[in-house]
């Protein structure tokens, strides 16, 4: 089964699958935590949710004064100011205003100027003693940058919020304690109850700055509210980011659902190779693990929401994998351990006969050893400390040992014979590979490889017959081509002779002379084509006759180019010849190599692009002479240049030129017959042919013994 199709991708499939799982896991987490919150608050759940929504609105609008944290901090600050006036004389340090500023307890001294306060105590002096942290503050107004005023007069508390209208400061009363049902915080209610029993309740006024400038004081109101608001805003941003991420993953999962299905198909293919017993064990482990996560140990009560969510996610993943497995593998119970063991014992059904025989031998040895081992255990258990069987146990062990050794020796001998037969069969294959089609093997009929040996013998006979038929057919073709070429040459020679006689006639009309010239041209072309076909056929069958000699390849090439000078000059090409002044001794047939170079020059003159350059180069590379020719073709060439060396293959597919398509084939055949190689490369329209011949210097002449031995008369 393919892991990647045309429109699907494995990596996208894995990503989409995890997006799918993460989406459902998120739903599980939200559901579990929602149920946890509901069980915690009970019937007050919706009121709590409403308050949470209002708190979120206050945060977004920046209304810190409406936060419960702000109200509670202000109430606690008022409580401390009140109880400071109720402390004993030794705990207070109030002084007359004429003696300087008034100081309260060390706690009140630590209050920063973010909270301005003024406390008038009537418990010691009916006229009242006032302490404040700013003598310049008028307690009836809100200074600039302050937006909260708390005032207690005659046991009645009023709370004002500051604002601006038409450029003038405006105070709005948002709470008054003497109104029916008025409630601010529990702390304020407790303080008012305590104040109600006081004979001379103090007057307390304090204002709170809109934005905190310091955070070091223990009783800062706006600072603690701002910290709480920042924390809530951060939590809201996390929730918003998580929600956007959830939407993004859900959208991506929908977009790549086709890739997810393909991945699930691959996953089901992998699960199909797992035994059903292992799957059931994995399911049981997941259930136990999930139960441990969901319920407390032995108590049966739910753990915290995070563990419950993880347990439910594990159960969801398990159910999903089970559904994927069942939807793609209908008969999952058939792949089990027992069935696999039985199939292993039964052996390969589709194997060859020798495979089945060898497997049965192995199973037989395994069964014998298993029976001996099991029998040894049972008899030992039965005869232990039981007379007279206990005394016979050593003899029994010795017999079992002989049986085990004998079984192993038998299996080793059988394996040795099978390996010997296998070696004989491989020897015949190697001999046939080396060309010996008379190699015959004789294996005993009881050998597991007997049928394979007989089939190999029949293959050998078939190959030998096919080779003989091919040789006969090729010989027949060569004889036919030779006879036909000879039969055609005889009348063609006569035609050419009479054409020459006609050309020698005088006073012939011009159009008759043109006809004679055309007949002569076509006759010469036909004669060259017949000669090419004859040479190619002889080279292909190995019947070519060579007359090798030691010669200088440079001189042979120069002679060929000199003979082809007229053709090269008449062609619309620029010839660049690079032949260094050096010796290139080779041992080749000069006539054949002359024909090779001649065909290459003709091929370039016929198929090279007009006005382009043709490069002819002769160099030495180690112990070889390398001749190369490069030109730009005027026709489109095949990507595989070696196909151009085939018979009747031409660079001009339109066949508008006069070539026969045998020039390169003859050049390759003659070069290989002389012991060299011809290789063609095509890069776009650049055609390159390279001929490599081994350098071979002639042997040194033997010295005359009469001249080298001075004592010889």
Residue pairs with C-beta under 8 A, 6 or more apart in sequence:
1 265
1 266
1 269
3 10
3 266
4 10
4 262
5 262
7 258
8 258
8 259
8 262
9 259
10 259
10 262
10 263
10 266
12 256
12 259
13 256
13 259
13 260
13 261
13 262
13 263
13 264
13 266
14 263
15 252
15 256
15 259
16 252
16 253
16 255
16 256
16 257
16 259
16 260
16 263
17 260
17 263
17 264
17 267
19 249
19 250
19 252
19 253
19 256
20 253
20 260
21 316
21 317
21 320
22 249
23 246
23 249
23 250
23 253
24 316
25 309
25 313
25 316
26 242
26 246
28 309
28 312
28 313
28 316
29 309
29 313
32 305
32 308
32 309
32 312
33 305
33 309
36 305
36 308
37 45
37 48
38 45
41 48
54 66
55 67
55 68
55 232
56 232
56 236
57 63
58 64
58 66
58 67
59 67
59 229
59 232
59 233
59 236
64 70
64 222
64 225
64 226
64 229
65 71
65 147
65 148
65 161
67 225
67 228
67 229
68 185
69 224
69 225
69 228
70 221
70 222
70 224
70 225
71 184
71 185
72 185
72 187
73 219
73 220
73 221
73 224
73 225
74 148
74 150
74 159
74 208
74 221
75 184
75 185
75 186
75 187
75 188
75 191
76 187
76 219
77 115
77 117
77 150
77 206
77 219
77 221
78 150
78 152
78 157
78 188
78 191
78 204
78 206
79 187
79 188
79 190
79 191
80 107
80 108
80 219
81 108
81 117
81 119
81 202
81 204
81 206
82 152
82 191
82 194
82 195
82 202
82 204
84 92
84 104
84 105
84 107
84 108
84 119
85 92
85 119
85 121
85 123
85 202
86 123
86 198
87 105
89 124
91 105
92 104
92 105
93 103
93 104
93 105
94 102
94 103
94 104
94 121
94 124
94 129
94 131
95 102
95 103
96 129
97 130
101 132
101 135
102 129
102 130
102 131
102 132
103 109
103 131
104 119
104 131
107 218
107 219
108 117
108 131
108 133
110 217
110 218
110 219
111 117
111 133
111 217
111 219
112 213
112 214
112 216
112 217
112 220
113 133
113 134
113 209
113 213
114 208
114 209
114 212
114 213
114 214
114 217
114 220
114 221
114 222
114 223
115 133
115 206
115 207
115 208
115 209
115 217
115 219
115 220
115 221
116 132
116 133
116 134
116 137
116 143
116 146
116 206
116 207
117 132
117 133
117 204
117 205
117 206
117 207
118 130
118 131
118 132
118 137
118 139
118 203
118 204
118 205
118 206
119 130
119 131
119 132
119 202
119 203
119 204
119 205
120 128
120 129
120 130
120 202
120 203
120 204
121 128
121 129
121 130
121 131
121 202
122 128
122 200
122 201
122 202
122 203
123 200
123 202
126 200
128 203
132 139
137 143
137 207
139 151
139 205
141 169
142 148
142 149
142 160
142 162
142 169
142 171
142 207
143 207
145 209
145 210
145 211
146 162
146 207
146 208
146 209
146 210
147 161
147 162
147 163
147 208
147 209
147 210
148 159
148 160
148 161
148 162
148 207
148 208
148 210
148 221
148 222
149 159
149 160
149 161
149 162
149 171
149 205
149 206
149 207
150 157
150 158
150 159
150 204
150 205
150 206
150 207
150 208
151 157
151 158
151 159
151 160
151 204
151 205
152 158
152 195
152 201
152 202
152 203
152 204
152 205
153 203
154 201
154 203
155 192
155 195
155 196
155 198
155 201
156 176
156 177
156 178
157 175
157 176
157 177
157 184
157 188
157 192
158 173
158 175
158 176
158 177
159 173
159 174
159 175
159 176
159 184
160 171
160 172
160 173
160 174
161 171
161 172
161 174
162 169
162 170
162 171
162 172
163 169
163 170
163 171
163 172
164 170
175 182
175 184
176 182
177 184
177 188
177 192
183 189
195 201
208 221
208 222
209 222
210 222
211 222
211 226
212 220
212 222
212 223
212 226
214 220
214 223
215 223
215 227
217 223
253 260
264 324
264 328
265 328
267 321
267 324
268 324
268 325
268 327
268 328
268 329
269 328
271 279
271 321
271 324
271 325
271 329
272 325
272 328
272 329
272 332
272 335
273 335
274 335
275 335
275 336
275 337
275 340
276 332
276 333
276 335
276 336
277 336
277 337
279 325
279 332
282 318
283 318
283 322
286 314
286 315
286 317
286 318
287 315
287 318
289 311
289 314
290 311
290 312
290 314
290 315
291 311
292 311
293 303
293 307
293 308
293 310
293 311
293 314
294 302
294 303
294 307
294 308
294 311
294 312
295 301
295 302
295 303
296 302
296 303
302 308
325 332
326 332
345 363
347 356
347 359
347 360
347 363
348 355
348 356
348 359
351 359
352 452
353 448
353 451
354 418
354 448
354 449
354 451
354 452
357 448
358 418
358 448
361 411
361 414
362 411
365 407
365 408
365 410
365 411
368 403
368 407
369 404
369 407
372 400
372 403
372 404
372 407
375 400
376 396
376 397
376 400
379 389
379 393
379 396
380 393
382 389
383 389
383 390
383 392
383 393
383 396
384 390
384 393
417 447
418 447
418 448
418 449
421 443
421 447
421 448
421 449
421 453
422 449
424 441
424 443
424 453
425 441
425 443
425 449
425 452
425 453
425 456
427 439
427 441
428 439
428 440
428 441
428 453
428 456
428 460
429 456
431 439
432 439
432 460
432 463
437 460
437 463
437 464
437 467
438 464
439 460
440 457
440 460
441 453
441 456
441 457
442 453
443 449
443 450
443 453
444 450
447 453
474 540
474 541
475 541
477 537
478 537
478 538
478 541
478 543
481 533
481 534
481 537
482 534
482 537
485 530
485 531
485 533
485 534
488 526
488 530
489 527
489 530
492 523
492 526
492 527
492 530
495 519
495 523
496 520
496 523
496 524
496 527
499 516
499 519
499 520
499 523
500 520
502 508
502 516
503 513
503 516
503 517
503 520
508 516
525 658
528 660
529 660
529 662
532 660
532 662
532 663
532 666
533 662
535 544
535 595
535 666
535 669
535 670
536 647
536 662
536 665
536 666
536 669
538 544
538 545
539 666
539 669
539 670
539 673
540 669
544 592
544 669
544 670
544 673
546 589
546 592
546 673
546 674
547 589
547 590
547 591
548 587
548 588
548 589
548 674
549 587
549 588
549 589
549 590
550 585
550 586
550 587
550 696
550 697
550 698
551 585
551 586
551 588
551 590
552 583
552 584
552 585
552 586
553 584
553 585
553 586
553 588
553 593
553 618
553 625
553 627
553 693
554 579
554 582
554 583
554 584
554 618
556 590
556 593
556 594
556 597
557 579
557 597
557 616
557 618
557 627
558 579
559 594
560 594
560 597
560 598
560 601
561 568
561 577
561 597
561 601
561 616
563 598
564 598
564 601
564 602
567 601
567 602
567 605
568 575
568 601
568 605
571 605
571 608
572 610
572 611
573 604
573 605
573 608
573 610
573 611
573 612
573 613
573 614
573 631
574 611
574 612
574 613
574 614
575 613
575 614
575 616
576 613
576 614
576 615
576 616
577 616
578 615
578 616
578 617
578 618
579 616
579 617
579 618
580 618
580 619
582 620
584 618
584 620
584 625
584 695
585 695
585 696
585 697
585 698
586 625
586 693
586 694
586 695
586 696
587 675
587 694
587 696
588 674
588 675
588 676
588 693
589 670
589 673
589 674
592 670
592 673
592 674
593 670
593 671
593 674
595 666
595 667
595 670
596 666
596 667
596 670
596 671
596 678
596 691
597 627
599 663
599 664
599 666
599 667
600 629
600 663
600 667
600 689
602 663
603 651
603 659
603 663
603 664
604 614
604 629
604 631
606 657
606 658
606 659
607 631
607 633
607 634
607 635
607 651
607 652
607 657
607 659
607 687
608 614
608 631
608 632
608 633
608 634
608 687
609 631
609 632
609 633
609 634
609 685
610 634
612 631
612 632
613 631
613 632
614 629
614 630
614 631
615 628
615 629
615 630
615 631
616 627
616 628
616 629
617 627
617 628
617 629
617 630
618 625
618 626
618 627
619 625
619 626
619 628
620 626
620 695
621 692
623 694
623 695
624 692
624 693
624 694
624 695
625 692
625 693
625 694
625 695
626 690
626 691
626 692
627 690
627 691
627 693
628 688
628 689
628 690
628 691
629 688
629 689
630 686
630 687
630 688
631 686
631 687
632 685
632 686
632 687
633 651
633 685
633 686
633 687
635 651
635 652
635 653
636 685
637 644
637 651
637 682
637 685
637 687
638 644
638 682
639 682
640 682
641 680
641 681
641 682
641 687
641 688
642 679
642 680
643 649
644 651
644 664
644 680
644 682
645 664
645 665
645 667
645 668
645 678
645 680
646 665
647 661
647 662
647 665
648 660
648 661
648 662
649 661
649 664
649 665
650 657
650 659
650 661
651 687
652 659
664 680
664 689
667 678
667 689
667 691
668 678
671 677
671 678
671 691
671 693
672 678
674 693
675 693
675 694
676 691
676 692
676 693
676 694
677 691
677 692
678 689
678 690
678 691
679 689
679 690
679 692
680 687
680 688
680 689
680 690
681 688
681 690
682 688
705 712
706 712
